[in-house]
């Protein structure tokens, strides 16, 4: 494999992430390896990482990086691991893609031996630390990190250098409906806007998301919309003033039945309530109604 020395090295934080003291560098010909372990490898011998959490790359950003590489070269080497006679990218796929766009033939790289488990974990953590994943890609990557490597939220947060609350908030995005997640992936709904919908029933999330997507409202405005949706204000009941005739009727019924009588409505329609508080009250009311009915029938027969 073609290899030429280079003097470019890794940043301290990235080197710590890669565990530079924990794994053996793949032996290279001393004529091809620089003192810092970086070699030049042909782009034709390198394959992307199939475990790459990031599935989409911003074309404009790649073009800008390619122009920078044309002028200054690749400042930070990529990290690769040998797979048979070829190499797979562990970290630095964006630089790899931009180098191809820039017309480069090779790229500075550090070659390291990693197990399949280490490859996946490092790929996820490297991308999360660089914060260039979409909110949903980041959420899925964190979930994969926790599930496959048996990590708690606290441990995952520590590994990627974020607070536990930030990790928890990111993971909440995965509880949203597929339609809302698609809006986030398309960039129409921000993570902040989307998190306000987590407390909304799944069936109702999308219609609320459409009202707030495309920057139609701020996050605070969307929070208020969700609160109002979950706790709708009761419409005040229209107060209908009783007619004089209805008030007189209620008064007469109170005296006749010797109990509480109330009415709701007006002179056109409504309801009259007759309360009873004991069995004797009910018997008395029934007896009065029976007497009234008997008197009515007697008069009708006459």
C-alpha positions in Angstrom: 0.0 0.0 0.0 1.2 3.5 -0.8 2.4 5.4 2.2 4.3 8.6 2.7 5.3 10.3 5.9 3.5 13.3 7.2 4.0 15.5 10.3 0.4 16.2 11.1 -1.0 14.8 14.4 -4.2 14.3 16.3 -5.6 16.8 18.7 -5.3 15.9 22.4 -9.1 15.3 23.0 -9.4 13.1 19.9 -6.3 11.1 20.8 -7.8 10.5 24.3 -11.1 9.3 22.7 -9.2 6.9 20.4 -7.3 5.4 23.4 -4.0 6.0 21.8 -2.2 4.1 24.6 -4.5 1.2 24.7 -4.1 -0.4 21.3 -1.2 -1.3 19.1 -0.6 0.6 15.9 -0.5 -1.7 12.9 3.2 -2.1 11.9 4.1 -0.1 8.9 7.3 0.1 6.9 9.6 2.5 8.7 10.2 4.4 5.5 6.5 5.1 5.2 5.7 6.0 8.8 6.3 9.4 10.5 7.4 9.8 14.0 3.9 10.4 15.2 2.5 7.3 13.6 0.7 9.0 10.8 0.9 7.5 7.3 -0.4 8.5 3.9 -2.9 6.0 2.5 -4.4 5.9 -1.0 -8.1 6.9 -0.9 -8.7 3.9 -3.2 -7.8 1.5 -0.4 -10.2 3.0 2.2 -13.9 2.1 2.7 -16.5 4.0 4.8 -17.5 2.6 8.2 -20.7 0.6 7.9 -21.4 1.5 11.5 -21.3 5.2 10.8 -24.2 6.8 12.8 -24.4 9.8 10.5 -26.3 8.9 7.4 -26.4 12.2 5.6 -23.7 14.7 4.9 -24.3 18.4 4.1 -23.2 18.9 0.5 -22.4 22.6 0.9 -20.3 22.0 4.0 -18.4 19.2 2.2 -17.7 21.5 -0.7 -16.3 24.1 1.6 -14.1 21.6 3.3 -12.9 20.3 0.0 -11.8 23.8 -1.0 -10.0 24.1 2.3 -8.2 20.8 1.7 -7.2 21.9 -1.8 -5.4 24.9 -0.2 -4.1 23.5 3.1 -4.4 19.8 2.9 -6.0 17.6 5.6 -4.9 19.1 8.9 -6.1 16.3 11.1 -5.5 12.6 10.1 -8.4 10.2 9.9 -8.3 7.0 11.9 -8.6 3.6 10.1 -8.5 -0.1 11.0 -7.3 -2.8 8.6 -10.0 -5.1 7.1 -8.2 -7.7 5.1 -6.0 -5.9 2.5 -8.1 -2.7 2.8 -8.9 -0.1 5.5 -12.1 0.9 7.1 -12.7 4.4 8.5 -13.1 4.6 12.3 -13.2 8.4 12.5 -13.0 11.1 9.8 -15.4 10.1 7.0 -16.3 13.7 6.3 -12.6 14.5 5.7 -12.4 11.4 3.5 -15.3 12.4 1.4 -14.0 16.0 1.1 -10.6 14.8 0.0 -12.2 12.9 -2.8 -14.1 16.0 -3.9 -10.8 17.9 -3.7 -9.2 15.5 -6.2 -6.7 14.1 -3.6 -5.2 10.7 -4.2 -4.3 9.9 -0.6 -5.0 11.1 2.9 -3.0 11.2 6.2 -4.2 8.4 8.6 -3.5 6.7 11.8 -3.9 2.9 11.5 -5.0 1.1 14.5 -6.3 -2.4 15.4 -9.8 -2.4 16.9 -12.3 -5.2 17.6 -15.8 -4.9 16.0 -17.2 -3.8 19.3 -14.6 -1.1 19.7 -15.2 0.1 16.1 -18.9 0.6 16.8 -18.4 2.3 20.2 -15.7 4.7 19.0 -17.6 5.6 15.8 -20.7 6.5 17.8 -18.8 8.5 20.5 -16.6 10.3 18.0 -19.6 11.5 16.1 -21.5 12.5 19.2 -18.6 14.4 20.6 -18.3 16.4 17.3 -21.9 17.3 17.5 -22.5 17.1 13.7 -25.3 14.6 13.8 -28.9 15.6 13.3 -31.0 15.5 16.6 -32.6 12.2 15.6 -29.3 10.6 14.5 -27.8 11.7 17.8 -30.8 10.2 19.7 -30.5 6.9 17.8 -26.7 6.8 18.3 -27.1 7.3 22.1 -29.8 4.7 22.3 -27.5 2.2 20.4 -24.6 3.1 22.7 -26.8 2.4 25.8 -28.4 -0.8 24.4 -25.4 -2.5 22.8 -22.9 -1.6 25.5 -25.2 -1.9 28.5 -24.8 1.7 29.5 -27.0 3.8 31.8 -27.9 7.3 30.9 -25.3 8.5 33.4 -22.5 6.4 31.9 -23.4 7.3 28.3 -23.5 11.0 29.2 -20.0 10.7 30.8 -18.6 8.9 27.7 -19.8 11.5 25.2 -19.1 14.5 27.5 -22.7 15.7 28.0 -24.9 16.2 31.0 -27.4 13.5 31.9 -30.3 15.9 31.3 -29.1 16.6 27.8 -28.9 12.9 27.0 -32.4 12.4 28.5 -33.8 15.3 26.5 -32.3 13.9 23.3 -33.6 10.4 23.9 -37.1 11.8 24.4 -37.3 12.7 20.7 -37.5 9.0 19.9 -40.8 8.7 21.7 -42.5 11.0 19.2 -44.6 9.8 16.3 -42.9 8.8 13.1 -44.5 11.8 11.3 -43.0 14.2 13.8 -39.6 12.5 13.6 -39.7 12.9 9.9 -40.3 16.7 10.3 -37.2 16.9 12.5 -35.1 14.9 10.1 -36.1 17.2 7.3 -35.1 20.2 9.3 -38.7 21.6 9.5 -39.0 21.2 13.3 -36.2 21.9 15.7 -35.4 19.6 18.6 -36.5 22.3 21.1 -39.9 22.6 19.4 -40.3 18.8 19.1 -39.6 18.2 22.8 -42.6 20.3 23.8 -44.8 17.6 22.1 -43.5 14.6 24.1 -46.3 15.1 26.6 -49.0 15.1 23.9 -50.8 11.9 23.0 -49.1 10.3 20.0 -52.3 10.7 17.8 -52.3 14.4 18.3 -48.6 15.3 18.0 -48.4 15.7 14.2 -51.3 18.3 13.9 -49.7 20.4 16.6 -46.2 20.0 15.1 -47.5 21.4 11.8 -48.7 24.5 13.6 -45.2 25.1 15.0 -42.9 23.9 12.3 -41.0 26.0 9.8 -40.4 28.6 12.5 -44.0 29.6 12.7 -43.7 30.1 16.4 -41.0 30.2 19.1 -40.4 27.3 21.4 -42.1 29.3 24.3 -45.1 29.9 22.1 -45.3 26.3 21.2 -45.0 25.3 24.9 -48.0 27.6 25.6 -49.9 26.0 22.7 -49.3 22.6 24.1 -50.4 23.6 27.6 -53.6 25.2 26.3 -54.2 22.1 24.3 -53.8 19.7 27.3 -55.7 22.0 29.6 -58.4 23.8 27.6 -60.2 26.6 29.3 -63.8 25.9 30.1 -66.2 28.2 28.2 -68.2 30.3 30.6 -71.8 29.3 30.7 -74.2 31.9 29.6 -76.2 33.3 32.5 -79.9 33.4 31.7 -82.0 35.6 33.8 -85.1 33.9 35.2 -88.4 35.5 34.2 -90.7 36.8 37.0 -93.3 34.1 36.2 -90.6 31.4 36.6 -89.5 32.8 39.9 -93.1 32.9 41.2 -93.6 29.3 40.1 -90.5 28.1 42.0 -91.6 30.0 45.1 -95.1 28.4 45.0 -93.6 25.0 44.5 -91.3 25.4 47.5 -94.3 26.3 49.7 -96.4 23.5 48.3 -93.8 20.7 48.6 -92.1 22.2 51.7 -88.7 21.4 50.2 -86.0 23.0 48.1 -87.0 23.7 44.5 -84.7 25.3 41.8 -85.0 26.1 38.1 -82.5 26.5 35.3 -83.7 28.1 32.1 -86.0 30.9 31.1 -89.7 31.4 30.2 -89.2 29.3 27.0 -87.3 26.2 28.1 -85.3 24.8 31.0 -85.5 22.4 34.0 -87.1 22.4 37.4 -85.5 20.5 40.2 -87.4 19.3 43.3 -85.1 18.0 46.1 -86.0 15.5 48.8 -83.7 14.6 51.7 -85.5 11.8 53.4 -88.0 9.0 52.6 -90.7 11.1 54.4 -89.9 14.0 52.0 -90.4 11.8 49.0 -93.6 10.3 50.4 -95.0 13.8 51.0 -94.1 15.0 47.5 -95.7 11.8 45.9 -98.8 12.2 48.0 -99.2 15.9 47.0 -98.7 15.0 43.3 -101.3 12.2 43.6 -103.8 14.5 45.2 -103.3 17.1 42.5 -103.7 14.4 39.7 -106.9 13.0 41.4 -108.3 16.5 41.7 -107.5 17.2 38.0 -109.2 13.9 36.8 -112.3 14.6 39.0 -112.7 18.1 37.4 -112.2 16.6 33.9 -115.0 14.0 34.5 -117.4 16.8 35.6 
